[in-house]
């Protein structure tokens, strides 16, 4: 049964060393919001009494977080230690150790932990996405129609400001992006792999037993912004073939996103996934005259003519066969089809 996801006002969650934490915004020396009583009780369990009468908590982090904390860019750990009367031990480079917070009272350790966890969340939010949940949309029919769409537009590229071949997606990489992730070590990757498999067993398999095989239809184009004169991303709109009120691609995507949100694995969270299959993205732009094929950013296209002529363009259909946990900016040479490398995938057929 697909679940309704109500409202975007949820705290960001993060997986840290086998535990899922709600992250709060930090403003100077104090948190802007407070944990609910049940969340506060759960967080308190992270703090343990030691034989010497002190209290402590510990957790392992990917080293990139430890490095950022040492640099004190997001959080001044020395100041935090003084304010909370705690000792904060950050592992050294190359040491397979846990971060430790130790203090005289449980309350002091808990306060330091709260700020530390939120600082880690801020560090992750600044990191570029490394992985994404994707659904491949590159059937022969779609690739053929996309090729025709691309050829017709390039035939008129002189009359379309900013248009050139390099900004088109490759036909064998056409896909839906459900959500993006920042998984920085094997523990985080394994948790995401497990989450995808569990989602398949608990949600997708029961759904498919009810619906049978699902198919996706790509038809119509739209831009990420409504100013068609300055467009950076042009995408195909997508939905399930024969959608019903209860079973839609939007609900499936939202449910997958919510499942990963609850596990603390998403870089950010929105109640409604932006369903899109990218066709053109100006971040792909290259200067062919450059021997190093240097990228040129922030050069938009004027998509008014494209939208006028191709707004209802039908790209065709594909089977909803798999959901991938894909690696950004990669190609799977071993498979021979050039699609993104996957940490894992689930079969839906």
VEXLOLO-949368 format. One line per field, with one value per residue (C-alpha): residue number from 1; residue in one letter; x, y, z. Coordinates in nm, 2 decimals, m for minus. Layout:
<recs>
n	(NUM	...)
res	(A	...)
c1	(X	...)
c2	(Y	...)
c3	(Z	...)
</recs>
This chain:
<recs>
n	(1	2	3	4	5	6	7	8	9	10	11	12	13	14	15	16	17	18	19	20	21	22	23	24	25	26	27	28	29	30	31	32	33	34	35	36	37	38	39	40	41	42	43	44	45	46	47	48	49	50	51	52	53	54	55	56	57	58	59	60	61	62	63	64	65	66	67	68	69	70	71	72	73	74	75	76	77	78	79	80	81	82	83	84	85	86	87	88	89	90	91	92	93	94	95	96	97	98	99	100	101	102	103	104	105	106	107	108	109	110	111	112	113	114	115	116	117	118	119	120	121	122	123	124	125	126	127	128	129	130	131	132	133	134	135	136	137	138	139	140	141	142	143	144	145	146	147	148	149	150	151	152	153	154	155	156	157	158	159	160	161	162	163	164	165	166	167	168	169	170	171	172	173	174	175	176	177	178	179	180	181	182	183	184	185	186	187	188	189	190	191	192	193	194	195	196	197	198	199	200	201	202	203	204	205	206	207	208	209	210	211	212	213	214	215	216	217	218	219	220	221	222	223	224	225	226	227	228	229	230	231	232	233	234	235	236	237	238	239	240	241	242	243	244	245	246	247	248	249	250	251	252	253	254	255	256	257	258	259	260	261	262	263	264	265	266	267	268	269	270	271	272	273	274	275	276	277	278	279	280	281	282	283	284	285	286	287	288	289	290	291	292	293	294	295	296	297	298	299	300	301	302	303	304	305	306	307	308	309	310	311	312	313	314	315	316	317	318	319	320	321	322	323	324	325	326	327	328	329	330	331	332	333	334	335	336	337	338	339	340	341	342	343	344	345	346	347	348	349)
res	(X	X	X	X	X	X	X	X	X	X	X	X	X	X	X	X	X	X	X	X	X	X	X	X	X	X	X	X	X	X	X	X	X	X	X	X	X	X	X	X	X	X	X	X	X	X	X	X	X	X	X	X	X	X	X	X	X	X	X	X	X	X	X	X	X	X	X	X	X	X	X	X	X	X	X	X	X	X	X	X	X	X	X	X	X	X	X	X	X	X	X	X	X	X	X	X	X	X	X	X	X	X	X	X	X	X	X	X	X	X	X	X	X	X	X	X	X	X	X	X	X	X	X	X	X	X	X	X	X	X	X	X	X	X	X	X	X	X	X	X	X	X	X	X	X	X	X	X	X	X	X	X	X	X	X	X	X	X	X	X	X	X	X	X	X	X	X	X	X	X	X	X	X	X	X	X	X	X	X	X	X	X	X	X	X	X	X	X	X	X	X	X	X	X	X	X	X	X	X	X	X	X	X	X	X	X	X	X	X	X	X	X	X	X	X	X	X	X	X	X	X	X	X	X	X	X	X	X	X	X	X	X	X	X	X	X	X	X	X	X	X	X	X	X	X	X	X	X	X	X	X	X	X	X	X	X	X	X	X	X	X	X	X	X	X	X	X	X	X	X	X	X	X	X	X	X	X	X	X	X	X	X	X	X	X	X	X	X	X	X	X	X	X	X	X	X	X	X	X	X	X	X	X	X	X	X	X	X	X	X	X	X	X	X	X	X	X	X	X	X	X	X	X	X	X	X	X	X	X	X	X	X	X	X	X	X	X	X	X	X	X	X	X	X	X	X	X	X	X)
c1	(0.00	0.14	0.15	0.04	0.33	0.19	0.37	0.73	0.79	1.00	1.33	1.62	1.74	2.08	2.23	2.53	2.71	2.40	2.17	1.93	1.93	1.69	1.89	1.81	1.92	2.20	2.20	2.52	2.54	2.19	1.96	1.68	1.42	1.38	1.35	1.01	1.01	1.02	1.31	1.50	1.45	1.58	1.89	1.96	2.01	2.32	2.49	2.64	2.77	3.13	3.29	3.47	3.14	3.17	2.94	3.02	2.90	3.09	3.02	3.22	3.21	3.36	3.69	3.57	3.34	3.62	3.84	3.58	3.52	3.89	3.89	3.61	3.44	3.09	3.14	3.41	3.46	3.70	3.44	3.17	3.39	3.44	3.07	2.95	3.23	3.31	3.61	3.57	3.81	3.81	4.00	4.33	4.38	4.42	4.29	4.00	3.85	3.53	3.46	3.42	3.24	3.30	3.17	3.08	2.70	2.47	2.31	2.65	2.73	2.39	2.41	2.75	2.62	2.32	2.55	2.79	2.52	2.38	2.72	2.77	2.44	2.55	2.87	2.68	2.44	2.74	2.88	2.80	2.58	2.77	2.48	2.12	1.82	1.73	1.49	1.62	1.41	1.61	1.41	1.47	1.16	1.25	1.61	1.49	1.24	1.49	1.73	1.48	1.39	1.76	1.84	1.55	1.65	2.02	1.92	1.79	2.05	2.17	1.83	1.82	2.06	2.29	2.20	2.46	2.50	2.71	2.43	2.20	2.18	2.31	2.03	2.15	2.15	1.80	1.65	1.44	1.62	1.42	1.66	2.03	2.25	2.60	2.73	3.09	3.20	3.11	2.88	2.67	2.67	2.57	2.28	2.15	2.18	1.99	1.72	1.66	1.63	1.39	1.18	1.15	1.03	0.80	0.65	0.72	0.67	0.32	0.23	0.34	0.14	m0.16	m0.09	0.13	0.40	0.42	0.52	0.63	0.53	0.75	0.54	0.56	0.85	0.90	1.17	1.29	1.21	0.92	1.13	1.17	1.43	1.68	1.67	1.93	1.74	1.48	1.31	1.05	0.74	0.67	0.39	0.27	0.07	m0.29	m0.24	m0.52	m0.61	m0.44	m0.14	0.07	0.44	0.44	0.32	0.57	0.85	0.73	0.71	1.07	1.19	1.01	1.15	1.51	1.43	1.32	1.65	1.84	2.00	1.89	2.09	1.76	1.39	1.08	0.73	0.68	0.96	1.01	0.94	1.16	1.37	1.65	1.69	1.91	2.13	2.36	2.60	2.71	2.82	3.17	3.39	3.48	3.77	3.95	4.20	4.09	3.72	3.68	3.33	3.14	2.88	2.58	2.52	2.15	1.95	1.65	1.39	1.09	1.09	1.15	0.86	0.63	0.70	0.78	0.58	0.37	0.64	0.58	0.90	0.73	0.72	0.95	0.91	0.94	1.20	1.45	1.54	1.91	2.13	2.35	2.69	2.70	2.90	2.98	2.94	2.92	3.16	3.12	2.75	2.82	2.52	2.70	2.44	2.55	2.74	2.52	2.60	2.29	1.96	1.63	1.43	1.06	0.97)
c2	(0.00	0.34	0.59	0.95	1.19	1.49	1.82	1.92	2.05	1.76	1.78	1.66	1.31	1.17	0.82	0.83	0.51	0.29	0.54	0.79	1.15	1.43	1.74	2.09	2.42	2.58	2.95	3.06	2.89	2.73	2.53	2.72	2.44	2.19	1.81	1.66	1.48	1.14	1.25	1.39	1.06	0.87	1.10	1.06	0.69	0.77	0.89	0.62	0.64	0.54	0.37	0.68	0.87	1.06	1.03	0.98	0.90	0.79	0.73	0.67	0.92	0.92	1.11	1.40	1.50	1.48	1.69	1.96	1.96	2.00	2.30	2.46	2.61	2.48	2.44	2.57	2.25	2.41	2.67	2.40	2.20	2.50	2.60	2.25	2.15	1.85	1.69	1.63	1.38	1.39	1.09	1.17	1.10	0.73	0.62	0.38	0.53	0.68	1.04	1.07	1.33	1.30	1.52	1.54	1.53	1.36	1.69	1.85	1.55	1.56	1.93	1.89	1.59	1.79	2.06	1.80	1.60	1.92	2.03	1.70	1.76	2.10	1.95	1.69	1.95	2.14	1.83	1.77	1.47	1.15	0.90	0.92	0.69	0.65	0.48	0.42	0.55	0.45	0.19	0.17	0.36	0.65	0.66	0.67	0.95	1.14	1.12	1.27	1.54	1.63	1.63	1.86	2.11	2.10	2.16	2.50	2.56	2.89	3.04	2.91	3.11	2.89	2.57	2.31	1.93	1.90	2.01	1.71	1.41	1.09	0.87	0.56	0.76	0.90	0.85	0.98	1.11	1.03	1.17	1.24	1.11	1.17	0.83	0.88	0.54	0.17	0.17	0.45	0.27	m0.06	0.11	0.26	m0.08	m0.24	0.03	m0.02	m0.40	m0.35	m0.10	m0.36	m0.64	m0.43	m0.19	m0.26	m0.64	m0.62	m0.33	m0.52	m0.83	m0.60	m0.41	m0.64	m0.51	m0.13	0.09	0.45	0.71	1.01	1.28	1.65	1.88	2.15	2.37	2.39	2.76	2.94	3.20	3.02	3.28	3.17	2.79	2.56	2.24	2.10	1.78	1.53	1.48	1.13	0.92	0.56	0.41	0.38	0.56	0.54	0.77	0.53	0.42	0.69	0.73	1.04	0.83	0.56	0.82	1.00	0.67	0.57	0.92	0.90	0.55	0.68	0.99	0.78	0.60	0.93	0.88	1.17	1.49	1.68	1.60	1.73	1.59	1.57	1.45	1.65	1.39	1.47	1.30	1.55	1.60	1.92	2.05	2.35	2.22	1.96	2.24	2.20	2.42	2.20	2.43	2.38	2.09	2.01	2.05	2.30	2.33	2.66	2.72	2.95	2.99	2.94	2.87	3.05	2.77	2.97	2.82	2.47	2.50	2.64	2.35	2.05	2.12	1.80	1.59	1.21	1.03	0.69	0.42	0.20	m0.08	0.02	m0.26	m0.15	0.12	0.19	0.34	0.51	0.68	1.04	1.12	0.75	0.50	0.12	m0.01	m0.37	m0.38	m0.26	m0.02	0.29	0.35	0.49	0.25	0.12	0.05	m0.17	m0.21	m0.39	m0.57	m0.49	m0.75)
c3	(0.00	m0.10	0.18	0.17	0.25	0.42	0.43	0.37	0.73	0.85	1.03	0.81	0.92	0.90	0.94	1.18	1.28	1.28	1.43	1.27	1.41	1.36	1.27	1.41	1.28	1.49	1.55	1.73	2.07	2.08	1.88	1.70	1.78	2.05	2.03	2.12	2.45	2.28	2.06	2.36	2.55	2.25	2.21	2.59	2.53	2.33	2.65	2.88	3.24	3.28	3.58	3.68	3.73	3.40	3.10	2.74	2.39	2.09	1.72	1.40	1.12	0.76	0.79	0.57	0.86	1.11	0.89	0.85	1.23	1.29	1.06	1.28	0.97	1.07	1.44	1.68	1.87	2.12	2.21	2.23	2.46	2.69	2.69	2.77	3.00	2.79	2.63	2.25	2.09	1.71	1.54	1.36	1.00	0.93	1.27	1.27	1.58	1.71	1.80	2.17	2.38	2.76	3.04	3.41	3.35	3.11	3.02	2.92	2.70	2.54	2.47	2.30	2.11	1.98	1.83	1.70	1.51	1.36	1.25	1.07	0.90	0.78	0.65	0.45	0.31	0.16	0.00	m0.37	m0.43	m0.49	m0.55	m0.67	m0.69	m1.06	m1.29	m1.64	m1.93	m2.23	m2.43	m2.80	m2.87	m2.64	m2.77	m3.12	m3.06	m2.85	m3.13	m3.37	m3.12	m3.08	m3.45	m3.53	m3.27	m3.37	m3.73	m3.61	m3.34	m3.50	m3.43	m3.07	m2.84	m2.64	m2.82	m2.91	m2.91	m2.60	m2.37	m2.46	m2.23	m2.39	m2.51	m2.31	m1.99	m2.00	m1.65	m1.37	m1.06	m0.75	m0.49	m0.43	m0.15	0.00	0.11	0.22	0.36	0.33	0.63	0.48	0.14	0.29	0.48	0.16	m0.02	0.26	0.25	m0.12	m0.08	0.22	0.02	m0.26	m0.02	0.19	m0.07	m0.43	m0.44	m0.27	m0.51	m0.82	m0.71	m0.72	m1.04	m1.25	m1.47	m1.48	m1.78	m1.80	m2.06	m2.15	m2.32	m2.32	m2.22	m1.96	m1.81	m1.45	m1.45	m1.62	m1.79	m2.13	m2.25	m1.99	m1.94	m1.80	m1.77	m2.02	m1.93	m2.04	m1.83	m1.71	m1.57	m1.55	m1.84	m1.72	m1.39	m1.14	m0.85	m0.61	m0.81	m0.98	m1.05	m0.83	m0.53	m0.59	m0.61	m0.30	m0.11	m0.21	m0.11	0.22	0.29	0.25	0.44	0.74	0.73	0.74	0.40	0.18	0.13	0.15	0.16	m0.02	0.03	m0.35	m0.58	m0.89	m1.16	m1.46	m1.73	m1.82	m2.19	m2.19	m1.92	m1.97	m1.71	m1.97	m2.20	m2.35	m2.57	m2.86	m2.97	m2.64	m2.63	m2.28	m2.36	m2.08	m1.94	m1.95	m1.68	m1.65	m2.02	m2.06	m2.37	m2.52	m2.52	m2.65	m3.00	m2.85	m2.61	m2.89	m3.13	m2.90	m2.58	m2.64	m2.80	m2.74	m2.66	m2.61	m2.35	m2.14	m1.89	m1.52	m1.47	m1.21	m0.95	m0.93	m0.66	m0.91	m0.89	m1.01	m1.33	m1.40	m1.68	m1.63	m1.89	m1.77	m1.87	m2.22	m2.22	m2.08	m1.81	m1.47	m1.24	m0.96	m0.60	m0.61	m0.79	m0.75	m1.03	m1.06	m1.32)
</recs>
